[in-house]
Amino acid sequence: MHKISEFKKMFPMFKNNPDIIYFDNAALTFKPYSVIEEGNNFYEKYSISTRTADSKLGVEVAQKISSARKEIASLVEAKESEFIFTSGTTESLNQAAMMLRSIAKPGKILLSYFNHSSNMVPWFENYDKSLFKFIFCKSQEDFLNNIDDETSIVSLSQVTNNYNEIYDIKAIYEKCQKHNVILVNDAAQAIVHEPVSINNSDVITFSSNKLFGPTGMGGLVIKEDLINKLSPKKFGGGQVQNIQEGCVWAARKTVFRFEPGTPNLAGIFQFKAAAEFLNKISYSKIQSIEKEVADYLYDKLAALENVSIASNKGDHVVLFNVNGIPAQDIASYLGHKNIYVRSGEFCAYRVKDVENFASSYVRVSISIYNDKNDVDVLINTLKQGLERGDFLGFL
């Protein structure tokens, strides 16, 4: 059993699993006590529908939801009226693609080779390929060179879950504005590592589960002048202003028109707690912790024979391969040793079309509760396995 650090003490997963070495934070982060307690707080003290408005608890729940919306929106410098609750980044991107279709001018849609499939397929499925031409970009320069008057939408990730292709969102947005192009920023990975702002995008999407919040919650942020032009693509209770004869109906004018049905109220309580937790830790602090661990990991991996690293020193996502051993075998071996990493393409299926990238890697993704001891356990276990030949039929 290794020593539990002060940061780890904030997360009950480490108390209940003291031997776990967790390096799959790009997929899902653990939850601090404060987030878990807020779920219980809702069920134990409130536990009624927001539709039960004419009551003391109903008013309190409505106020808490409004407060949560404001707190979470502030993560990306947005207004309450610009923030829509969703089930996660995947739904946010699907909703964005469907809603923007009604105002998008026919032309080019620029996507990154490094995009997650959730930031590719919704565009393919919602846009007529006879009217829209899809162009894949490899770099910042590639995007800037392709943005022109014929471009309709640009959709990329400020930070990716794989090859750490990081874009200067501000520069890309400035070019988009000059040509009346809509910029969609998938910030699922970025928001827990660096500042994200609606001032540099038209649309932002992110998930709660990657920023220490609950699963099944996310945000869709749409700049005010754009959201007022859009119509909902999901329908149900809570969004309707009136229904008239002839099957004519009108939606409410507020952001609620995009949130039909009973929301995940406990999840919203927890989402707010996660935003508060993140806001209490400065991005400079997060980056300092992660860089120290990332630098240490890079140096340790680089010292091993037959290991190739596809990331830069200091990256919070570190990709590597061991010559002659499939990435999945490495990940499975480590997983059976209670060391959690990931292998594969990480849903970035077009990366293999980019020069100098392998089709599969082992991914180590770092968060604020990781430390050098975690790295030592990972490296020592990997080193021992390689020295003993454990990867040959280890199961």
N, C-alpha and C positions, 0 to 999 in steps of 0.2 A: 504494500500500500504506500503510495507516495503522499507527501504532505499536501494538504489542501491550502491553496493560497487565499489571501484576503478577498480577492475578487470572486473566487469560486464559492466562497461562503455565502454569497448572495443568491446562489442558484441551488435549489434543493436536489437537482439531478446529481450533483456531485456528492451530496450527503448520502443519498440513497445508492449511489454507484461510485464509491470512493476510488475504485481502480480504473475507471473509464478514462481513456484518452480520446477526446472528441475533436476531430479536425474536419467535420463536414458542415461547417457553418454557412457555406454558400447555399446549402440546401435548406437548412433550418437551424435557428439558434435556440438555445435553452432559455427557459423563462425564469426571471428572478421571483423571489417570494412576493414582492409587491404586485406583480402582474397576476400571479395565481390567486392571491388573496382577493383581488378585485372581482374575480369571477364568483367566488363564494359570497362576497359582499352583495352583489346583485341578487343572487338567489336567496340569501338569508334575510335581506332587509327590504328589498324592493319587489322583484319577481312578479311584476304585472306588465301588461302590454302598454305601449305608448298610446294606444287608441283609448285606453281608460283615462282620458284626459281630465274629466270633471271630478277630480279627487286629489287629495293631498299627495299621495304617492305618485299619482299620474303626473302632476305638475313637477314633482321632484325628479322623476325619471326624465321627463322632457328637458328639464334644465340641465341634467347631467349629460344627456346626449348632445345638447347644444354646446356644452362646455367641452365635451370630448371632440366634437367636430372642430372647434376652434383650436384646441391644443394640437391635434394631429395635423391640421392644415398649416399650422405655424412651422411645422418641420420643413415645409417647402416654401415658406413665406407667402402662403396663399390665404385668401379670405374664406370664411365659413361658406359663403355662397358659391364658392368655386370647388368645394370638396364633396365628393359622392362616396358613400360607403359601398364597398363591394366585397366579394368573397375572396379576393386576392388579385395578384397581378394578371393572372390568366383571364379572369373575367373582365378586369379593367381594360385590357388590350382588346378583347373581343367587343366590349361595349364601345370603346373608342372607334374601332374600325367601322362598326355598323352605323354609329351616329354621324361620323364625319362623311360617310358616303354621300349623304344628301347635299352636301355643300362643296365637295371636292371637285375641282376642275379636272377634266380629262387631261392626262399627261403622264409624266414619270412619277413612279413611287420608288424612292431610294431606301434600301435596306442594307444593313451590315452583314457581311459574311459571318460575323461573330454573334449575331442575334440568336437568342433562344427561339425555339420553334414557336413559342407562344407569341413571339413578335414577328412571325413570318406567316404562318398559316391563316390567321384571321384576315390578313390583307389579301392573300391569294383567294380566299373563299368569298370575300365580299366585294371584290372589284373586278369588273368585266375586263378581261385581258385584251379585248378588242378596242377598249378605250384607254386602258392604263398599261404602261410598259414598266415592268419591274427591272430595276438595275441594282446590282449588288456591289457594294463598296468595301474596299479593304482597309482604308485609312482615312485620317482626317483630310488629307489632301484630296483623296478620291471624292469624298463628299463635297468639298468646296468646289472642285472642278465640275461636278455634275449638277449643282444647284443653279438653275436658270429659270427663265420665264416659262419653260415647258414643264417644270417640276411642280407636282401637286402636293405630295406629302413626303416627308423624311421621317423615318422611324428607326431609332437606334437605342442602344443602352449606354448611358453615361459611363458606367463601369460594367464589364461583363462578368459572367460566372466562370470564365474559362481562361482565355489567353491574355487577360488584363489589357485589352485594347481600350485605352482611355481616350475619350474625345474632349476637345475644348468646346463644350456645349455653347458657351457664350459666342464664340466666333462663328459656329455653324448657324446659330439662331440669327445673328446679325445678317448673315448672307441670305437666310430664309426670308427675313423681313423685307429685304430689298426686292425680292421676287414674288412676294405674296404666297409663300410656301408654308404649310402647316408643319410644325416640328413636334413629334411625339417622342418623349423621353421615357424609356423604360428604366426607372430608377430603383428597381427591386434590389440590385446589388449595391448601388451607390449610396443609398440613403443611410446605411449604418456605418459607412466609412468616411464620407466626405459631404460637404454642404450640397444641397440640391435646391434649386429655386425656380418657381414658376415665372420669374422675371426673365429666365433664359430659355423658356419653352412655351409652347401653346398647350400641351397636354403632358401630364406626368402620371405614371402608374407605379404603384409599389405594393408590397405585401407586409402584413404585420408579422408573420412568422419568421421573417429574416431580420427583424429589429427587436427581438426579445419579447414579441407579443404572441397572441394566440394564433392557432391555425384557423383557416377559414375566414380571415378578415383581410381587407385591403383597401386601397384608396385609388380613386380616379379623380384627378385634379384637372380642371379645364378652365383656362383663362376666361374671365368674366365676359369680355366682349365676344368670345366664341361660344361659350355655353348658352348664351341667350339666343343663339341662332339654331340650336340643336333640339331635336325631339327625342323622347325616350324610345328604346327598342325592347324594353321589358314592361309588362303591363300587369296591373293588379290593384289591390286595395291600397289606400293611402295617398295615391297620386292623382286621383280623379277629382276635378272641380265640379263637374256635372255631366249627366248623360241625358240626351234629348231624343225625341222621336226621330226615327229615320237612322238610328244607329250612329248618331252624331255625339261625340263626347269631347270634353275639354280637360286638359291637364292643369294641375295647379301651377302657379307661376314660380314657385320656389324650387330649390334643389330637390325637394321631396318628390318631384315628378319623376326623378330618375331612380327612386328607391321604393318600388312597390312591395307590398307584403310586410309581414312582421319581421323586423330586422333581428339580427343576432345581438340582442341587448347586452347579455353578459360579455360577449366578445367585444362590443364597443367599450364597455367599462374597462376591459383588460387592455384594449388597444390604446386607450388614453393613458393608462398606467405605464405602458411600454414607451409611449412618446415622452412622458414625464421622466422616466428612467433615462432615456437617451438624451433628453435635454439637459439633465443634471451633469452629464459627462460631456465635456467639450470635445469637438472633433479633433482638436490638437492633442488631447489626452489619448483618445482612441488611436489616432495615428501613431503616436509615440509608442504605445504599448505594442501595437501590431507590428510596427517596423522593427522593434528590438527582437521580437520573436521570429519574424520573417528573416531578418539578417542572419540570425543564429542558425535557423533551419537551413538556409541556403548554403552557408559555410559547411555545415555538417554533411549535407547531401553531396556537395561538391568534392568532399574528401573521400567519398566512397568510390571504389572502382566500378567501372561499367555502368555508372549512373549518368544519364543525360538530363539536363534541366532545361525546360522550355520557357521558363519565366525569368524575370529580371530580379536581381537582388533587391530585397525590400518589398516586393509584391506580397500583398496579403493572401493572394491565391498563388500557390506554388504547384506547378505541373512538372512531373518527372517520369522517366521510364528507366527500367533496368534492362540493359541489352540482353536479348535472348529469352526474356520472361514476359509473358503477356501481362498487361496492366491489371486485368481482372484477377489474375492469380496473386499478384502482389496485394491488391486490396482485400481479397478474400482471406489470404493468410493473416494479414494484420487484423482484419475483423475478428477472426477466431482467437486472436490474442487480446481482444478488447480494445483495439485501436481502430477508430472509425475514420476512414478516408473514403474517397470515391474514385471510381475508374470509369472510363468510357469517353463519350463525346460531349456529355453534359447538355444534351438537347440542342447543341449547336451543330446541326448536321451539314452545314455548308462549309465549315472550317476546313474539312479535308480537301476542298477545292483551292485552298490558299497554299501557296508554295511554302515548303519547309515545315509544315505541320503534320504530325503523325495522326492517324485515325483514332488513336486512343492513348490516354495518359492516366497516371495516378494523380489525383488532385488532393492537395492538402490546403484547406481554407481556414484561415486564422480569425479568431475573435478576441475580445478583450479579456476573456477568462483563460486564455491559453498562456502558457509560460514556458520557460526554457526546460523545465523538468519534463513537460509533455514531449518536447522535441527529443530530449535524451532517451526517453522510453521508446519513442518511434524509431529513432536511428539505431539504438542498440538492438531492438527486436529485428529490424530489417537486416542489420549487419550480421547478426547471429544466424538468421535464416539463410542468408546468402552463403555464409561460410560453411554451414552444415548441409547445404543442398536441400533444405526443407521444402522448397517450392516444387520439387518433383514428387507429386502424389502425396502432398501434405495432409489431405483429408483422409 
